[in-house]
Amino acid sequence: MRRRLFVLLLIGLSLSAARAASGPEPAPPAVPPETRAHDANEALRTSGEEEESLLRIAEAKTAAGDYATAEIALRQLLAAPPHPERDHRVLLGLARLHRLRQEGARAAAIYEKLLRDSPQHPSNPAIYLELARTLRSLGAYDLSIGRFYSVINATLNLPSVEPSDYRQLARTAQFELAETHLIAGHYDEASKLFERLVTLDLSPEDRNLARLQGARAHARAGRSAAAVSILAPSLTPEAGTAALPEALHLQSTLLLQLDRTDEALALVQRLLASEHERRLDQPERWQEWQRRTGNQLANEFYERGDAAAALKIYQTLAAMDKRPEWRLSLVYQIGLCFERLAAFESALTAYREVVAAGAPTDSASGQLADLARMAGWRIRHLEWQARTTREWQQLIQPTVESTNPPEGPGTAIAAPAS
């Protein structure tokens, strides 16, 4: 009887190929109704070893993203005779499965049942934490905030929890509580909570992340100067690098809003420095922030009329990646900056590079073709402007010469009339 449970599961998982290859099984003999009922009850009686195996299967399939198979295993366990501790684990696994499926309402209902049925269970602080995250994903921010506070309260009421586990859960709950206030638009409360976190005994990475989020809260509340002040310690050379590119991005944006353009430009150039890429485990993350910040700030400088600052950033960005789909749009922007600075020959050189790269070929993309058309229009405009200027100068030159005749050796200057 014990093996029937696994046979049913293996059939559902398409893992019984060997049995299928041997052909269809003969039909079982007729069984009296009372015997069938007895056998059904026996099929649900599994040993502790088999239950652990099903739980491991469910966990492995959930981790692999095979949620349908994981649910089969979990619900098969729920169909067995009640067992409080096993059922608690099964329901917790089912709630996590629903969370991963983005079925937040179902997950929240199971979490609430677990907390209601086992108010003193050692896993309750972690369950409160998962429930709070689930409610936040559903947009129920006030309920989520209450559950984050419950994480701390539940841990205090459970003396069996290790002190190290308590500290980790408490700090995680505090951080996510502040994050929830930030997401909900409670910027004053969020900034206070993040500033309080900075004073705790955190790792440099976590402290800098708290500063970054606290600065975001101040910035969204319109307090740019306060955000700049809070963020400054995160930008020191000894600061951790995980949040550094985001901190540089936010700080440079805030400085530009405060019209501190020289400081903003210096921070952007620091962000674009290539040596930083070697300081991160994931250099592509740094490159992503380089491109995002560089483009945003260069566009801001250009719109403000500071074409020289925009030109420096565009030139640095263009040198980072030689791929045409990345570089040519920046070369076009470089041409616009040169044009605004009245360096027309340099602008023409940039536009001609774009036109040459975007010429109709089998490999040319639509974006490159559009850029080539725009650059061609700028070239024609600049050539027309230069031609018109020359013709105008030729037109007015004889007039200027005729109204100002050169003085010869015999030319007398008439004395003014008395």
CORQUINOR-V923858 format. One record per backbone hydrogen bond with DSSP energy under -0.5 kcal/mol. NH is the residue of the N-H (numbers start at 1). CO is the residue of the C=O. If there is no record, write none. Layout:
# CORQUINOR-V923858
nh:NH co:CO
nh:NH co:CO
This chain:
# CORQUINOR-V923858
nh:4 co:1
nh:5 co:1
nh:5 co:2
nh:6 co:2
nh:7 co:3
nh:8 co:4
nh:9 co:5
nh:10 co:6
nh:11 co:7
nh:12 co:8
nh:13 co:9
nh:14 co:11
nh:15 co:10
nh:20 co:16
nh:21 co:17
nh:22 co:18
nh:22 co:19
nh:23 co:20
nh:36 co:32
nh:37 co:33
nh:38 co:34
nh:39 co:35
nh:40 co:36
nh:41 co:37
nh:42 co:38
nh:43 co:39
nh:44 co:40
nh:44 co:41
nh:45 co:42
nh:46 co:44
nh:51 co:47
nh:52 co:48
nh:53 co:49
nh:54 co:50
nh:55 co:51
nh:56 co:52
nh:57 co:53
nh:58 co:54
nh:59 co:55
nh:60 co:56
nh:61 co:57
nh:62 co:58
nh:63 co:59
nh:64 co:60
nh:65 co:62
nh:66 co:61
nh:67 co:65
nh:70 co:66
nh:71 co:67
nh:72 co:68
nh:73 co:69
nh:74 co:70
nh:75 co:71
nh:76 co:72
nh:77 co:73
nh:78 co:74
nh:79 co:75
nh:80 co:77
nh:87 co:83
nh:88 co:84
nh:89 co:85
nh:90 co:86
nh:91 co:87
nh:92 co:88
nh:93 co:89
nh:94 co:90
nh:95 co:91
nh:96 co:92
nh:97 co:93
nh:98 co:94
nh:99 co:95
nh:100 co:96
nh:101 co:97
nh:102 co:99
nh:103 co:98
nh:104 co:102
nh:107 co:103
nh:108 co:104
nh:109 co:105
nh:110 co:106
nh:111 co:107
nh:112 co:108
nh:113 co:109
nh:114 co:110
nh:115 co:111
nh:116 co:112
nh:117 co:113
nh:118 co:114
nh:121 co:118
nh:124 co:121
nh:127 co:123
nh:128 co:124
nh:129 co:125
nh:130 co:126
nh:131 co:127
nh:132 co:128
nh:133 co:129
nh:134 co:130
nh:135 co:131
nh:136 co:132
nh:137 co:133
nh:138 co:134
nh:139 co:136
nh:140 co:135
nh:141 co:139
nh:144 co:140
nh:145 co:141
nh:146 co:142
nh:147 co:143
nh:148 co:144
nh:149 co:145
nh:150 co:146
nh:151 co:147
nh:151 co:148
nh:152 co:148
nh:153 co:149
nh:154 co:150
nh:155 co:151
nh:156 co:152
nh:157 co:153
nh:158 co:155
nh:159 co:157
nh:161 co:158
nh:166 co:162
nh:167 co:163
nh:168 co:164
nh:169 co:165
nh:170 co:166
nh:171 co:167
nh:172 co:168
nh:173 co:169
nh:174 co:170
nh:175 co:171
nh:176 co:172
nh:177 co:173
nh:178 co:174
nh:179 co:175
nh:180 co:176
nh:181 co:177
nh:182 co:178
nh:183 co:179
nh:184 co:180
nh:185 co:181
nh:185 co:182
nh:186 co:181
nh:187 co:185
nh:190 co:186
nh:191 co:187
nh:192 co:188
nh:193 co:189
nh:194 co:190
nh:195 co:191
nh:196 co:192
nh:197 co:193
nh:198 co:194
nh:199 co:195
nh:199 co:196
nh:200 co:197
nh:202 co:200
nh:207 co:203
nh:208 co:204
nh:209 co:205
nh:210 co:206
nh:211 co:207
nh:212 co:208
nh:213 co:209
nh:214 co:210
nh:215 co:211
nh:216 co:212
nh:217 co:213
nh:218 co:214
nh:219 co:215
nh:220 co:216
nh:221 co:217
nh:222 co:219
nh:223 co:218
nh:224 co:222
nh:227 co:223
nh:228 co:224
nh:229 co:225
nh:230 co:226
nh:231 co:227
nh:232 co:228
nh:234 co:231
nh:235 co:232
nh:236 co:233
nh:239 co:236
nh:245 co:241
nh:247 co:243
nh:248 co:244
nh:249 co:245
nh:250 co:246
nh:251 co:247
nh:252 co:248
nh:253 co:249
nh:254 co:250
nh:255 co:251
nh:256 co:252
nh:257 co:253
nh:258 co:254
nh:259 co:256
nh:260 co:255
nh:261 co:259
nh:264 co:260
nh:265 co:261
nh:266 co:262
nh:267 co:263
nh:268 co:264
nh:269 co:265
nh:270 co:266
nh:271 co:267
nh:272 co:268
nh:273 co:269
nh:273 co:270
nh:276 co:273
nh:277 co:274
nh:278 co:275
nh:279 co:276
nh:280 co:277
nh:283 co:281
nh:285 co:282
nh:286 co:282
nh:287 co:283
nh:288 co:284
nh:289 co:285
nh:290 co:286
nh:291 co:287
nh:292 co:288
nh:293 co:289
nh:294 co:290
nh:295 co:291
nh:296 co:292
nh:297 co:293
nh:298 co:294
nh:299 co:295
nh:300 co:296
nh:301 co:297
nh:302 co:298
nh:303 co:299
nh:304 co:300
nh:305 co:302
nh:306 co:301
nh:307 co:305
nh:310 co:306
nh:311 co:307
nh:312 co:308
nh:313 co:309
nh:314 co:310
nh:315 co:311
nh:316 co:312
nh:317 co:313
nh:318 co:314
nh:319 co:315
nh:320 co:316
nh:320 co:317
nh:321 co:317
nh:326 co:323
nh:327 co:323
nh:328 co:324
nh:330 co:326
nh:331 co:327
nh:332 co:328
nh:333 co:329
nh:334 co:330
nh:335 co:331
nh:336 co:332
nh:337 co:333
nh:338 co:334
nh:339 co:335
nh:340 co:336
nh:341 co:337
nh:342 co:339
nh:343 co:338
nh:344 co:342
nh:347 co:343
nh:348 co:344
nh:349 co:345
nh:350 co:346
nh:351 co:347
nh:352 co:348
nh:353 co:349
nh:354 co:350
nh:355 co:351
nh:356 co:352
nh:357 co:353
nh:358 co:354
nh:359 co:356
nh:364 co:361
nh:369 co:365
nh:370 co:366
nh:371 co:367
nh:372 co:368
nh:373 co:369
nh:374 co:370
nh:375 co:371
nh:376 co:372
nh:377 co:373
nh:378 co:374
nh:379 co:375
nh:380 co:376
nh:381 co:377
nh:382 co:378
nh:383 co:379
nh:384 co:380
nh:385 co:381
nh:386 co:382
nh:387 co:383
nh:388 co:384
nh:389 co:385
nh:390 co:386
nh:391 co:387
nh:392 co:388
nh:393 co:389
nh:394 co:390
nh:395 co:391
nh:396 co:392
nh:397 co:393
nh:398 co:394
nh:399 co:395
nh:400 co:396
nh:401 co:397
nh:402 co:398
nh:403 co:399
nh:404 co:400
nh:411 co:408
nh:414 co:412
